[in-house]
Amino acid sequence: MFISKDTLKPNELVIVKAMKNPPGGVKLVMEGVCIMLEKAPERKIDPSTQKPVLDYWPTSVRLLADMDFRKVSFPFLFESLKITKILY
């Protein structure tokens, strides 16, 4: 099933952006969007392992707050994606 970003209502985006710890599926989708749009993640220390991790959620929240986000052209052509994005 494919859900277009154009079917998302503004109030649904507000709900998602307000989540402090969203479900894994939401984080995964937004991480993919950030990677495709070349948005950098924040580097944080994982409290359980004390190792650095990349956190895309703060970047995702800023992206969702951007009024131009809904104007971004989706879907991307497969050929236009850099190989590093695909292999991530």
KOLLUM-801592 format. One record per residue: x negated, z negated, y of N, C-alpha, C, O in turn; residue in three letters. Coordinates in pm, whole numbers, plus 50000, padded with zeros to 5 digits. Example, Ala and Ser with C-alpha at 12.3 -4.5 7.8 and 13.67 -1.06 7.14 Angstrom:
486814922049431487704922049550486804922049670485764915449668ALA487154929249775486334928649894487104921350003486594919650114SER
***
This chain:
499165000049882500005000050000499125000050124498134992750130MET499465008050220498705009050344499575004050458500705008550476PHE499054994750535499764989750652498984994050775497814990450791ILE499605001550859498955006350980498884995051082499774986551089SER497814995051162497724985051268498844986951370499184977651444LYS499414999051374500495001551469501784994551429502694993151511ASP501884990051303503074982751261502984967951294503974960751284THR501784963351335501624949351373502244946951509502024954351604LEU503024936451516503634932751644502664923651720501874916551658LYS502704923951853501794915451931501874900651893500864893651891PRO503084895851862503204881551827502524878551693502084867351671ASN502454888351604501754886451476500254885251500499574877251434GLU499724892951593498314891851627498004878251688496944872551662LEU498924873051768498754859851829498684849151720497864839951728VAL499534850251619499534840651509498214841051434497644830651404ILE497734853051404496474854351329495314848951411494474841651358VAL495254852251539494134847551622494134832551639493084826651663LYS495284826151628495374811551645494914804051520494714791851526ALA494734810951410494324804251284492884799451296491994807151333MET492674786751265491324781151265490584785051137489394788251140LYS491294784851026490704788450897491724797250822492484792150740ASN491724810250851492724819250791492494821250641491414818250590PRO493514826250572493344829450429492194839250409491854846950499PRO491604838850290490464847350259490724862150280489834869350326GLY491934866750248492264880850266492224885150411491774896150442GLY492694876450499492664879450643491224880250691490854889450764VAL490394870550648488984870650688488284883250636487484889250708LYS488574886950514487924898650453488274911550528487394919650557LEU489554913250558489984925250631489354925750770488844936150812VAL489374914450840488814914350974487304915950972486734921851064MET486634910850869485194913050855484924927950840483994933250901GLU485724934750759485574949250742485784956650872485054966050903GLY486784952550948487044958951078485864956851172485434966051241VAL485334944551175484174941651260482974950251221482264955451307CYS482754951751092481634959851045481824974351087480884980751135ILE483024979751068483274993751106483124995851256482675006551300MET483494985851335483404987051481482044982351533481824981951654LEU481144978751441479794974251477479804961951567479044961251664GLU480664952451536480724939751608479874929551533480054927651413LYS478984923251602478034913951539478704900651504479514895451581ALA478354895151388478874881951350478064870851417476984873251472PRO478594858751410477834847051456477054841651337477524842051223GLU475884836551365475094830151260475354815151268475194808951373ARG475744809551154476034795251147475354789351025474944796650934LYS475234776251024474674769250909475814764450821476714757450868ILE475784768250695476784763650599476524748850571475454745250524ASP477514740150601477284725750585476994721550440476304711650417PRO477524729050344477324725050204475944729150151475384722250065SER475404740250200474114745050149472984743850250471814745150214THR473324741350374472344740650484471584753750501470464753950552GLN472204764850459471604777950475472384785950578473594783950594LYS471714795150648472424803250747473394813150680473084818950575PRO474544814750742475554824450694476054832350814475964827950929VAL476574844250786477174852450891478664849550895479354850550793LEU479154845851012480574842551028481224852851119480944853451239ASP482094860851061482774871351138484074866351204484644873351287TYR484544854451168485844850251221485844848551373486774853551437TRP484854841851435484874841051583484844854851648485504857151750PRO484084864051590484044877751641485414884351625485864891751712THR486064881751512487394887451486488414882451587489244890151634SER488344869651620489284863951718489104870751852490084874151919VAL487834872551893487584879452021488084893852016488624898952114ARG487904900351903488364914151886489894914751895490434923651961LEU490574905551830492034905251835492554902351976493634906752013LEU491774894952055492174891752192491974903552286492554903952395ALA491154913152244490874924952327492114933952330492584938452225ASP492624936352447493834944452461493634958852413494594965452375MET492394963652413492124977252368492024978352217491904989452164ASP492054967052145491924967351999492984976251935492684983751843PHE494204975351983495284983251924495134998151954495815006451892ARG494265001652048494065015652082492945022052001492755034252008LYS492205013951924491095019251845491645029051742492685026451680VAL490965039951724491425050251632491115046451488489955045151450SER492145044751408492025042051264492785052951191493705058251254PHE492545056751073491375052550995490145060451035490245071451090PRO489005054851007487755061951032487585072650924488025070850811PHE486945083450961486585093250859485445087450777484515081650832LEU485515088950647484485083650559483115088550600482145080950596PHE483015101150638481735106950674481155100850801479945101450822GLU481995094850885481505089251011480925075250995480295070151088SER481125068950879480595055650857479125056450820478725065050742LEU478335047750875476925047150840476785041450699477595033050658LYS475805045850627475615041350489475395026350484475785019950387ILE474775020450587474555006050586475864998350594475954987250542THR476865004250657478164997750664478834997950527479484988350488LYS478675008950457479315010450326478655001250224479344995350140ILE477344999950230476614991950133476644977150161476234969250076LEU477124973050278477144958950312477904951650209478054939450218TYR
***
